[in-house]
Amino acid sequence: MCCGYYIPAKVVMSLQDFSMLYALENMEDGEGFMVPKEEVHDADHVDHLLPESRVILELQKHWLEQYDRLFEEFKQELIDDDKRLREELDIELEEKRQMTINFYRAQVDDHLSKLQEKYDAVIADVKKYQWCCQCGKKARLNCCYNCSYCSTECQSKNWAIHRIYCRRPRAIKNSDEETAKKA
């Protein structure tokens, strides 16, 4: 049964025979090869065919039309499936990309928060100490609130610059008196 029609096996077999017979009827024997006869394009040509042949030709025409229609449907179905799959893959790719971005963003944020904690601990530790204005080591001696020194040597080396900015009034007076005595 095909396309709503029941076709006996004898008819299917005769279709192949008919197509061969039809090809041979339209060929003439010429100098060692077959030459096609001129085709007749009027209705008289079809009238002499057997009723079975007409049915077979109609079935053949129907099958070819059915084949063409099914082929176009299949082709369109493939195009639609391709388009749908591409859209699904694009969506999936975007989701994976977003998940990857979020994952690495979380990793970076976690790493930055750990670094910030270390940085804050180091800064807090550094702020506990005062540093020598001359060499940058930990200071043990304070001159004024602006400047501290690690040793008296650093204080002596830096005094020529620091005395201009020093906030200890007696240090300025004493240094002025000492310079006056030396002069």
Secondary structure, DSSP 4 states (H G I P E B T S, - for coil): -BTTB---HHHHHHHHHHHHHHHHHTEEEETTEEEEPPPP-SHHHHHTS-HHHHHHHHHHHHHHHHHHHHHHHHHHHHHHHHHHHHHHHHHHHHHHHHHHHHHHHHHHHHHHHHHHHHHHHHHHHHHTS-BBTTT-SBP-EEEETTEEESSHHHHHHHHHHHHHH---HHHHHHHHHHHHHH-
